[in-house]
């Protein structure tokens, strides 16, 4: 399984879990279900008097999708940093790459190209 397939699988798993939470298929305490899970929820207006002068829909910021996005970005940054840190610790990949370079040079030499 490639990294792209792993990432897509993880994304589908997380989105399926979120959909199950949003549709209340997984029972949770009402505080979590009403204040953390929803993408958009109505907030109480600051004061009844303020809503008389400016009638508006008070929509709170999404909480769980925002933190999921931040966590996913942190995961991607960690994987990128880990890949950079362990880049030189793969001697078999280095040997394989050097063999492919030598094969390519030999192939180009047979075609009359100077590669040195």
RAPEBEL-V928745 format. One record per pair of residues at least 6 apart in sequence whose ideal C-beta (glycine too) atoms are under 8 Angstrom apart, sorted by the first residue. I is the first residue (numbers start at 1). J is the second residue. If there is no record, write none. Layout:
# RAPEBEL-V928745
i=(I & I)
j=(J & J)
This chain:
# RAPEBEL-V928745
i=(1 & 14 & 18 & 18 & 18 & 18 & 20 & 21 & 21 & 21 & 21 & 22 & 22 & 22 & 24 & 28 & 34 & 35 & 35 & 36 & 36 & 37 & 38 & 38 & 39 & 39 & 39 & 40 & 40 & 40 & 41 & 41 & 42 & 42 & 42 & 42 & 43 & 43 & 43 & 44 & 45 & 45 & 105 & 108 & 109)
j=(9 & 68 & 37 & 64 & 65 & 68 & 26 & 28 & 33 & 37 & 64 & 37 & 38 & 39 & 33 & 37 & 41 & 41 & 63 & 63 & 64 & 64 & 62 & 64 & 62 & 64 & 65 & 59 & 60 & 62 & 59 & 60 & 57 & 58 & 59 & 60 & 58 & 59 & 60 & 58 & 51 & 58 & 115 & 115 & 115)
